[in-house]
Amino acid sequence: MKIFVDADACPVKDIIISEARTFSVPVVLVMSFSHFSNLDNEPGVETIYVDAGADAADYRIMQLSKKEDFIITQDYGLASLGLGKGCRVLHHKGFEYSHQNIDQLLTTRHANAKARRSGYKTKGPKAFTNQDRETFRTLLHNVLSNA
């Protein structure tokens, strides 16, 4: 079992690494070369760099992940693919994607994109809060302790 992180814009990498270390679960951070760093990874953490293409990190995560791995992403498309592969998929705001909620999330995303293409303004995501961080930490701790 591994945790794959869609890491380019993930605000909870520190929490993921900390909780994963508690449960001795390896973490794989997948990010574009535009976020390259010469810093050494912490033990148990691997960083994989991909091209800056729109879905390059998503494709690599899907290539590497296996059934029962964890994927952490805010991308509903990647979440849907991960669920189809048998992975557990978490959002950094502290909820788990499921076969029960993914269709509604994808439908809403599609409707918003369609509205934007038609010239309508849509609201962006709410600001990430400390409460969101703690909600995510609790979720991740619980799913790892029950895995």
MARMAR-169603 format. One record per atom (N, C-alpha, C, CB): residue number from 1; atom name; x, y, z. Coordinates in steps of 0.05 Angstrom, whole numbers, plus 5000, padded with zeros to 4 digits. Glycine has a CB too. Example, Ala and Ser with C-alpha at 12.3 -4.5 7.8 and 13.67 -1.06 7.14 Angstrom:
<rs>
  num  atome     u     v     w
    1      N  5264  4886  5156
    1     CA  5246  4910  5156
    1      C  5264  4934  5156
    1     CB  5226  4911  5181
    2      N  5257  4955  5142
    2     CA  5273  4979  5143
    2      C  5258  5001  5157
    2     CB  5282  4988  5114
</rs>
This chain:
<rs>
  num  atome     u     v     w
    1      N  5017  4976  5000
    1     CA  5000  5000  5000
    1      C  5018  5025  5000
    1     CB  4981  5000  5024
    2      N  5010  5044  4982
    2     CA  5024  5070  4981
    2      C  5004  5092  4980
    2     CB  5043  5070  4956
    3      N  5014  5116  4985
    3     CA  4997  5140  4982
    3      C  5009  5156  4959
    3     CB  4996  5157  5008
    4      N  4993  5160  4938
    4     CA  5001  5177  4915
    4      C  4988  5204  4918
    4     CB  4994  5163  4888
    5      N  5005  5225  4915
    5     CA  4995  5252  4919
    5      C  4997  5268  4893
    5     CB  5010  5266  4942
    6      N  4975  5279  4884
    6     CA  4975  5297  4862
    6      C  4985  5323  4874
    6     CB  4946  5301  4849
    7      N  5012  5327  4873
    7     CA  5025  5345  4892
    7      C  5029  5374  4882
    7     CB  5051  5334  4899
    8      N  5024  5380  4857
    8     CA  5029  5407  4848
    8      C  5016  5429  4865
    8     CB  5020  5410  4820
    9      N  4991  5426  4872
    9     CA  4977  5447  4887
    9      C  4966  5436  4913
    9     CB  4955  5459  4870
   10      N  4978  5415  4923
   10     CA  4967  5402  4948
   10      C  4977  5417  4972
   10     CB  4976  5372  4949
   11      N  4958  5428  4988
   11     CA  4966  5444  5011
   11      C  4970  5427  5037
   11     CB  4945  5465  5017
   12      N  4968  5401  5035
   12     CA  4970  5384  5059
   12      C  4992  5363  5057
   12     CB  4944  5370  5064
   13      N  5013  5368  5041
   13     CA  5035  5349  5038
   13      C  5048  5343  5064
   13     CB  5056  5359  5018
   14      N  5051  5363  5081
   14     CA  5063  5359  5107
   14      C  5047  5340  5124
   14     CB  5067  5385  5122
   15      N  5021  5343  5124
   15     CA  5003  5325  5140
   15      C  5005  5297  5129
   15     CB  4974  5335  5139
   16      N  5004  5294  5102
   16     CA  5006  5267  5090
   16      C  5031  5253  5098
   16     CB  5004  5270  5059
   17      N  5053  5267  5096
   17     CA  5079  5255  5103
   17      C  5080  5247  5132
   17     CB  5102  5274  5096
   18      N  5070  5265  5150
   18     CA  5071  5259  5178
   18      C  5053  5235  5186
   18     CB  5061  5284  5194
   19      N  5029  5235  5176
   19     CA  5010  5212  5182
   19      C  5021  5186  5169
   19     CB  4982  5219  5172
   20      N  5031  5188  5145
   20     CA  5042  5164  5132
   20      C  5065  5152  5148
   20     CB  5050  5170  5103
   21      N  5082  5170  5158
   21     CA  5105  5160  5174
   21      C  5094  5145  5199
   21     CB  5123  5184  5183
   22      N  5073  5155  5212
   22     CA  5061  5143  5235
   22      C  5053  5114  5229
   22     CB  5037  5159  5245
   23      N  5043  5109  5205
   23     CA  5033  5082  5198
   23      C  5052  5067  5179
   23     CB  5006  5085  5184
   24      N  5076  5078  5175
   24     CA  5097  5066  5158
   24      C  5087  5060  5130
   24     CB  5107  5040  5171
   25      N  5073  5080  5119
   25     CA  5062  5077  5091
   25      C  5079  5096  5073
   25     CB  5032  5085  5090
   26      N  5090  5085  5052
   26     CA  5106  5102  5033
   26      C  5089  5122  5019
   26     CB  5121  5084  5013
   27      N  5101  5145  5014
   27     CA  5087  5167  5000
   27      C  5102  5173  4974
   27     CB  5086  5193  5018
   28      N  5086  5176  4953
   28     CA  5097  5184  4927
   28      C  5084  5210  4919
   28     CB  5091  5162  4905
   29      N  5101  5231  4918
   29     CA  5092  5258  4909
   29      C  5097  5259  4879
   29     CB  5107  5281  4924
   30      N  5075  5265  4864
   30     CA  5078  5267  4835
   30      C  5072  5296  4828
   30     CB  5058  5248  4820
   31      N  5092  5309  4815
   31     CA  5089  5338  4809
   31      C  5105  5344  4783
   31     CB  5099  5355  4832
   32      N  5098  5367  4772
   32     CA  5111  5375  4747
   32      C  5139  5385  4752
   32     CB  5094  5397  4733
   33      N  5155  5384  4731
   33     CA  5183  5394  4733
   33      C  5184  5424  4741
   33     CB  5198  5390  4707
   34      N  5163  5439  4737
   34     CA  5163  5467  4744
   34      C  5164  5470  4775
   34     CB  5138  5481  4734
   35      N  5160  5449  4790
   35     CA  5162  5450  4819
   35      C  5187  5435  4829
   35     CB  5137  5438  4832
   36      N  5207  5432  4811
   36     CA  5231  5416  4818
   36      C  5245  5429  4842
   36     CB  5249  5415  4794
   37      N  5256  5411  4859
   37     CA  5271  5420  4882
   37      C  5295  5402  4885
   37     CB  5254  5420  4908
   38      N  5318  5413  4893
   38     CA  5342  5397  4898
   38      C  5342  5386  4927
   38     CB  5367  5414  4894
   39      N  5323  5394  4943
   39     CA  5322  5384  4970
   39      C  5318  5354  4971
   39     CB  5300  5398  4986
   40      N  5331  5341  4990
   40     CA  5327  5312  4993
   40      C  5300  5306  5005
   40     CB  5349  5300  5012
   41      N  5289  5284  4996
   41     CA  5263  5275  5007
   41      C  5267  5264  5035
   41     CB  5251  5253  4989
   42      N  5246  5266  5051
   42     CA  5246  5253  5077
   42      C  5245  5223  5073
   42     CB  5222  5263  5094
   43      N  5254  5208  5093
   43     CA  5252  5179  5091
   43      C  5223  5170  5086
   43     CB  5263  5165  5116
   44      N  5219  5151  5068
   44     CA  5192  5141  5062
   44      C  5177  5158  5042
   44     CB  5177  5140  5087
   45      N  5191  5179  5031
   45     CA  5178  5196  5011
   45      C  5194  5196  4985
   45     CB  5175  5225  5022
   46      N  5180  5191  4963
   46     CA  5192  5192  4937
   46      C  5179  5214  4921
   46     CB  5190  5164  4922
   47      N  5194  5229  4906
   47     CA  5183  5249  4888
   47      C  5187  5241  4859
   47     CB  5195  5277  4894
   48      N  5166  5241  4844
   48     CA  5168  5236  4815
   48      C  5160  5261  4801
   48     CB  5149  5211  4807
   49      N  5177  5270  4782
   49     CA  5171  5294  4767
   49      C  5162  5286  4739
   49     CB  5196  5312  4765
   50      N  5142  5300  4729
   50     CA  5130  5295  4703
   50      C  5130  5321  4687
   50     CB  5102  5283  4705
   51      N  5126  5319  4661
   51     CA  5123  5342  4644
   51      C  5101  5360  4654
   51     CB  5118  5335  4615
   52      N  5102  5385  4646
   52     CA  5082  5405  4655
   52      C  5055  5403  4641
   52     CB  5093  5432  4652
   53      N  5051  5382  4625
   53     CA  5025  5379  4611
   53      C  5002  5378  4630
   53     CB  5026  5354  4594
   54      N  4979  5385  4619
   54     CA  4954  5388  4635
   54      C  4949  5364  4653
   54     CB  4931  5393  4618
   55      N  4951  5340  4644
   55     CA  4944  5316  4659
   55      C  4967  5297  4664
   55     CB  4921  5302  4646
   56      N  4991  5306  4660
   56     CA  5015  5289  4662
   56      C  5017  5275  4690
   56     CB  5040  5305  4657
   57      N  5012  5290  4711
   57     CA  5013  5278  4738
   57      C  4991  5258  4741
   57     CB  5011  5301  4760
   58      N  4968  5264  4731
   58     CA  4945  5245  4733
   58      C  4952  5219  4719
   58     CB  4920  5257  4721
   59      N  4962  5221  4695
   59     CA  4969  5196  4680
   59      C  4990  5180  4695
   59     CB  4979  5204  4652
   60      N  5010  5193  4706
   60     CA  5031  5178  4720
   60      C  5020  5165  4745
   60     CB  5054  5197  4728
   61      N  5003  5179  4760
   61     CA  4991  5167  4784
   61      C  4975  5142  4776
   61     CB  4973  5188  4798
   62      N  4960  5144  4755
   62     CA  4944  5121  4746
   62      C  4961  5098  4736
   62     CB  4924  5129  4724
   63      N  4984  5105  4725
   63     CA  5002  5084  4715
   63      C  5015  5069  4739
   63     CB  5025  5097  4698
   64      N  5021  5084  4760
   64     CA  5036  5072  4783
   64      C  5018  5060  4805
   64     CB  5053  5093  4795
   65      N  4994  5071  4808
   65     CA  4978  5062  4831
   65      C  4966  5034  4826
   65     CB  4955  5082  4835
   66      N  4960  5021  4848
   66     CA  4949  4994  4847
   66      C  4924  4994  4865
   66     CB  4970  4972  4856
   67      N  4908  4973  4861
   67     CA  4884  4970  4878
   67      C  4892  4972  4907
   67     CB  4870  4943  4872
   68      N  4876  4986  4923
   68     CA  4880  4990  4951
   68      C  4901  5011  4959
   68     CB  4886  4964  4964
   69      N  4914  5024  4939
   69     CA  4931  5046  4945
   69      C  4913  5070  4951
   69     CB  4950  5053  4921
   70      N  4924  5091  4961
   70     CA  4910  5116  4967
   70      C  4919  5137  4947
   70     CB  4915  5126  4996
   71      N  4901  5153  4938
   71     CA  4907  5176  4920
   71      C  4895  5201  4934
   71     CB  4895  5172  4891
   72      N  4911  5222  4935
   72     CA  4902  5247  4946
   72      C  4903  5268  4924
   72     CB  4919  5256  4971
   73      N  4879  5278  4917
   73     CA  4877  5297  4895
   73      C  4852  5314  4899
   73     CB  4876  5282  4868
   74      N  4853  5338  4886
   74     CA  4828  5354  4885
   74      C  4816  5352  4857
   74     CB  4835  5384  4891
   75      N  4828  5336  4839
   75     CA  4819  5332  4812
   75      C  4797  5310  4810
   75     CB  4842  5326  4793
   76      N  4773  5318  4804
   76     CA  4751  5299  4803
   76      C  4755  5277  4782
   76     CB  4725  5313  4798
   77      N  4767  5285  4760
   77     CA  4772  5265  4739
   77      C  4791  5243  4748
   77     CB  4783  5279  4714
   78      N  4813  5251  4761
   78     CA  4832  5232  4772
   78      C  4819  5216  4794
   78     CB  4857  5247  4783
   79      N  4803  5228  4810
   79     CA  4789  5214  4831
   79      C  4771  5192  4819
   79     CB  4772  5233  4848
   80      N  4757  5198  4798
   80     CA  4740  5179  4785
   80      C  4756  5155  4774
   80     CB  4724  5192  4762
   81      N  4778  5161  4761
   81     CA  4795  5140  4751
   81      C  4806  5122  4773
   81     CB  4818  5151  4734
   82      N  4815  5136  4795
   82     CA  4826  5121  4818
   82      C  4805  5103  4831
   82     CB  4836  5140  4839
   83      N  4780  5112  4833
   83     CA  4759  5095  4844
   83      C  4754  5071  4827
   83     CB  4733  5111  4847
   84      N  4755  5075  4800
   84     CA  4751  5053  4782
   84      C  4773  5033  4783
   84     CB  4749  5064  4754
   85      N  4796  5041  4792
   85     CA  4819  5023  4795
   85      C  4819  5008  4822
   85     CB  4845  5038  4791
   86      N  4801  5016  4840
   86     CA  4800  5004  4866
   86      C  4817  5018  4887
   86     CB  4809  4976  4864
   87      N  4825  5042  4882
   87     CA  4840  5058  4901
   87      C  4820  5073  4920
   87     CB  4859  5078  4887
   88      N  4830  5081  4943
   88     CA  4815  5099  4960
   88      C  4825  5127  4954
   88     CB  4819  5092  4991
   89      N  4807  5145  4949
   89     CA  4814  5172  4940
   89      C  4803  5193  4959
   89     CB  4804  5177  4911
   90      N  4822  5211  4968
   90     CA  4815  5231  4987
   90      C  4820  5259  4975
   90     CB  4831  5228  5013
   91      N  4803  5278  4984
   91     CA  4806  5306  4976
   91      C  4819  5320  5000
   91     CB  4778  5319  4969
   92      N  4836  5340  4994
   92     CA  4851  5354  5016
   92      C  4833  5370  5034
   92     CB  4872  5372  5004
   93      N  4808  5374  5026
   93     CA  4789  5388  5044
   93      C  4777  5370  5065
   93     CB  4767  5402  5028
   94      N  4784  5344  5063
   94     CA  4775  5326  5085
   94      C  4751  5309  5078
   94     CB  4769  5342  5108
   95      N  4747  5302  5053
   95     CA  4726  5283  5047
   95      C  4737  5261  5029
   95     CB  4701  5296  5034
   96      N  4724  5238  5030
   96     CA  4732  5216  5014
   96      C  4713  5214  4989
   96     CB  4732  5189  5030
   97      N  4725  5212  4966
   97     CA  4710  5207  4942
   97      C  4699  5178  4943
   97     CB  4727  5211  4916
   98      N  4675  5175  4932
   98     CA  4663  5148  4932
   98      C  4647  5144  4906
   98     CB  4644  5145  4957
   99      N  4638  5120  4902
   99     CA  4622  5115  4878
   99      C  4594  5129  4882
   99     CB  4618  5084  4875
  100      N  4587  5136  4906
  100     CA  4562  5149  4911
  100      C  4564  5180  4906
  100     CB  4553  5145  4940
  101      N  4587  5192  4909
  101     CA  4589  5221  4906
  101      C  4603  5230  4880
  101     CB  4602  5233  4929
  102      N  4617  5213  4867
  102     CA  4634  5222  4845
  102      C  4618  5231  4821
  102     CB  4653  5200  4836
  103      N  4595  5218  4815
  103     CA  4579  5227  4792
  103      C  4568  5255  4796
  103     CB  4555  5207  4788
  104      N  4559  5261  4820
  104     CA  4549  5288  4825
  104      C  4571  5309  4823
  104     CB  4536  5290  4853
  105      N  4595  5302  4833
  105     CA  4618  5321  4832
  105      C  4625  5326  4803
  105     CB  4642  5310  4847
  106      N  4627  5305  4787
  106     CA  4633  5308  4758
  106      C  4612  5324  4743
  106     CB  4637  5281  4745
  107      N  4587  5319  4750
  107     CA  4565  5333  4737
  107      C  4566  5363  4743
  107     CB  4538  5321  4745
  108      N  4571  5369  4768
  108     CA  4573  5397  4776
  108      C  4597  5411  4762
  108     CB  4576  5400  4806
  109      N  4619  5397  4761
  109     CA  4643  5408  4747
  109      C  4637  5413  4718
  109     CB  4667  5388  4750
  110      N  4623  5394  4705
  110     CA  4616  5398  4677
  110      C  4597  5421  4673
  110     CB  4603  5372  4666
  111      N  4577  5423  4690
  111     CA  4558  5445  4687
  111      C  4572  5472  4691
  111     CB  4535  5442  4708
  112      N  4590  5474  4710
  112     CA  4604  5499  4715
  112      C  4622  5506  4691
  112     CB  4621  5497  4740
  113      N  4636  5486  4680
  113     CA  4653  5491  4657
  113      C  4636  5501  4633
  113     CB  4668  5466  4649
  114      N  4613  5488  4629
  114     CA  4595  5496  4608
  114      C  4586  5525  4611
  114     CB  4571  5477  4606
  115      N  4579  5532  4636
  115     CA  4570  5559  4642
  115      C  4592  5579  4636
  115     CB  4560  5562  4671
  116      N  4616  5573  4645
  116     CA  4639  5591  4640
  116      C  4644  5595  4610
  116     CB  4664  5580  4653
  117      N  4641  5573  4594
  117     CA  4645  5575  4565
  117      C  4623  5593  4553
  117     CB  4644  5547  4552
  118      N  4600  5594  4566
  118     CA  4578  5611  4556
  118      C  4580  5640  4566
  118     CB  4552  5599  4564
  119      N  4601  5646  4581
  119     CA  4605  5673  4590
  119      C  4596  5679  4619
  119     CB  4592  5691  4572
  120      N  4585  5659  4632
  120     CA  4576  5664  4660
  120      C  4600  5662  4679
  120     CB  4554  5643  4668
  121      N  4598  5677  4700
  121     CA  4618  5675  4721
  121      C  4609  5654  4741
  121     CB  4622  5703  4736
  122      N  4627  5637  4750
  122     CA  4621  5617  4770
  122      C  4639  5622  4794
  122     CB  4624  5588  4759
  123      N  4631  5614  4817
  123     CA  4647  5617  4841
  123      C  4670  5597  4840
  123     CB  4630  5613  4866
  124      N  4693  5605  4850
  124     CA  4715  5587  4853
  124      C  4712  5572  4880
  124     CB  4742  5602  4852
  125      N  4732  5556  4886
  125     CA  4730  5541  4912
  125      C  4734  5561  4935
  125     CB  4752  5520  4913
  126      N  4722  5553  4957
  126     CA  4725  5569  4982
  126      C  4754  5568  4991
  126     CB  4706  5559  5004
  127      N  4763  5588  5005
  127     CA  4790  5589  5015
  127      C  4796  5565  5033
  127     CB  4796  5615  5030
  128      N  4820  5554  5032
  128     CA  4828  5532  5049
  128      C  4834  5542  5077
  128     CB  4854  5518  5037
  129      N  4822  5530  5096
  129     CA  4823  5540  5124
  129      C  4839  5520  5142
  129     CB  4795  5544  5135
  130      N  4845  5530  5166
  130     CA  4857  5512  5186
  130      C  4838  5489  5194
  130     CB  4866  5528  5211
  131      N  4812  5495  5194
  131     CA  4793  5474  5199
  131      C  4794  5453  5178
  131     CB  4764  5486  5201
  132      N  4797  5461  5152
  132     CA  4800  5441  5131
  132      C  4824  5424  5135
  132     CB  4802  5456  5104
  133      N  4846  5436  5144
  133     CA  4871  5421  5149
  133      C  4866  5399  5171
  133     CB  4894  5439  5158
  134      N  4852  5407  5192
  134     CA  4847  5388  5214
  134      C  4827  5367  5206
  134     CB  4837  5403  5238
  135      N  4808  5375  5190
  135     CA  4788  5355  5180
  135      C  4803  5334  5163
  135     CB  4766  5369  5164
  136      N  4821  5344  5146
  136     CA  4836  5325  5129
  136      C  4854  5307  5146
  136     CB  4854  5341  5109
  137      N  4868  5319  5166
  137     CA  4886  5303  5183
  137      C  4870  5281  5197
  137     CB  4899  5321  5204
  138      N  4846  5287  5207
  138     CA  4830  5267  5220
  138      C  4821  5245  5201
  138     CB  4805  5281  5233
  139      N  4812  5253  5177
  139     CA  4804  5234  5157
  139      C  4827  5215  5150
  139     CB  4793  5248  5132
  140      N  4850  5227  5144
  140     CA  4873  5210  5135
  140      C  4881  5191  5158
  140     CB  4896  5228  5127
  141      N  4882  5201  5182
  141     CA  4890  5185  5205
  141      C  4870  5161  5208
  141     CB  4890  5201  5231
  142      N  4844  5167  5205
  142     CA  4824  5146  5208
  142      C  4826  5125  5186
  142     CB  4796  5158  5209
  143      N  4828  5134  5161
  143     CA  4829  5114  5140
  143      C  4855  5098  5140
  143     CB  4827  5128  5112
  144      N  4877  5110  5149
  144     CA  4902  5094  5151
  144      C  4901  5075  5174
  144     CB  4926  5113  5154
  145      N  4889  5083  5196
  145     CA  4887  5065  5219
  145      C  4869  5041  5214
  145     CB  4879  5080  5244
  146      N  4850  5045  5195
  146     CA  4831  5023  5189
  146      C  4839  5008  5164
  146     CB  4803  5034  5185
  147      N  4861  5015  5151
  147     CA  4870  5002  5126
  147      C  4883  4975  5132
  147     CB  4889  5020  5110
</rs>
